[in-house]
């Protein structure tokens, strides 16, 4: 089995989510029980909603439990270097229009593009790994091909995980 890097903070968040989801189980079972007592299940929206919630919670629990054993926790405060790697923050410039972007490179279960972090297994993340400042990289993204120049690579430690 291969391991996947995750920040210590990301791992803790996954453990907390697992604990929270497991604690929801009794309330979901109670909601299903109460909905059953209402009678005809074929037209019981409360029953359907509770069963759907139960399915989603159980699926997420199984997913998290399966992933926890695959993770290798990484202390982001101990990382450094001059190449794009897991845990770094990279500033890019679109060579065509000069637009600048900054991304932190994290694992797939902790990356959040809305907060400025991308996964190292995303198309952009994969293309950037191993590159250095000054390198240009052309990436196929949903809007087409884009070429970025890597302006800087920094290591901000655990502050990149929010």
N, C-alpha and C positions, 0 to 999 in steps of 0.2 A: 504494500500500500504506500502510495506516495504522500508526502506531507505538503501542506500549503501554508505559507506564512500568513500570520494575522498579528496585528498589534496586541499587546497585553490588554489594552483598553477595549479593543474590538472583541476579544475573547470574553472578557468580563460582561460586556453587553449581551453577547449571545447566551451566556450562562444565566444572566438575569432574565432575559426574555423566556428562556426555557422554564425557569422557576415560575414566572408569572403565568405562562400558559398552563402549566400543570396545576396551578392553584385555581384556574378557571374551571377545571373539569367538574367539580361538584355542582357549581351553579348551572352549568350546561345540562348536566344530568337531571337536576331538579326542574329546569325549564321544560325538558322533554317529558318528564313525568307529569307535570302539571298540564301540559298541552294534551297528553294522551287522555287525561281524565276529562277533558272537554268533550270527548266523544269522537265523532266521525273524523278520521285522520285524512281522508281524501280531500277535504276542503278546509283543513286546519292550517292556516298560514303560520301560526305561532309554532306549531310542531315542525313544519317545514323549515322555518328560520332557525330553530334550535338545532335541528339535525344538520343543517348546512354549516352552522357555526361549529358544531362538534367535529364535522369532517375537516374543516379548515384548520382548527386548532390541533387535531390529531396529526394531520399531515405536516404542519409546521413543527410540531414536537419531534416527529420522526426525522424530518430534515435536519433540525439542529443537532439531535443526538447522533445522527450519522456523520455530521461534519466535525463535531467536537474532537473526535478521535483522529481526524486527518490534519488538524491544525498544528503548526509549530509556532508557539508564541515568540514574538520578536519585541525586544525593548527598543522602541524608536529613538530613545534618548542616547543609545549607544552606537547609532549608525553614523557613518561618514563615508566620504569618497568623492570621486570626480566623474562617476558614471551614473546614468539613470538606473536606479534599482528600487525595489520595494522599500517604501518608507521615505523616499526623497520627495522634494517639491521641485518642480521644473517649470521654468518660465519659457514660453514659446512665442514666436512671432510668425504669423502667416506671411510668407514671403510675397504673396500676390497683393494683399491689401494692407499689410502692416498691422493688422489687428493682433493684440497681445492677449495671451491666455496663460493662466497659472493653474497647474494641477498638482495635487499630491497623489502619489502612486500608492494604493493600498490593495488589500485583497478583495475578492468579489463580494464577500458578505459584509464588508464594512465600508466600501466605497459609496459615495453619495455625490453624484455630479452637481446637484443643486448646492452642495456645500463646498465644491471645488476639489473633490477627490474622485479619481477614476480607478478602475480595477486594472491590475497588471495583465489581466487576460482579455481586456477589451481591445478592439482594433488599435486604438491610439496607444494604450498602455503597452501592448505587445511591440508595436513599432518603435517605441521610445526606449525600451529596455536595452541597456548596454551602450547607449549612445552617450556622447560627451558634449560639452559646451562648444558651440560653433558648428556642430553637425547639422545637416539638413536631412529631413526625413519626409518622404511622401507617403500619405496614408489614404486609403479608400474609406471614406465615411459616407453616411447616408446622402449628403448633398453633393457627393462627387469626390474627386481627388483633391487633396490639399497638401501643400508642402509647408512644413514648419521649420524654422531655424531654432535651435535650442540656445536661448540667451543665457540661462543660468541654471545651475543645479544646486540646491541647498538642502540641508537637513535641519528641520525645525523640531525634531523630536516629537514627543507625545502631544504637542500643541496642535498637530494636524488632525488629530482624531477628536471630533466633537461629540 
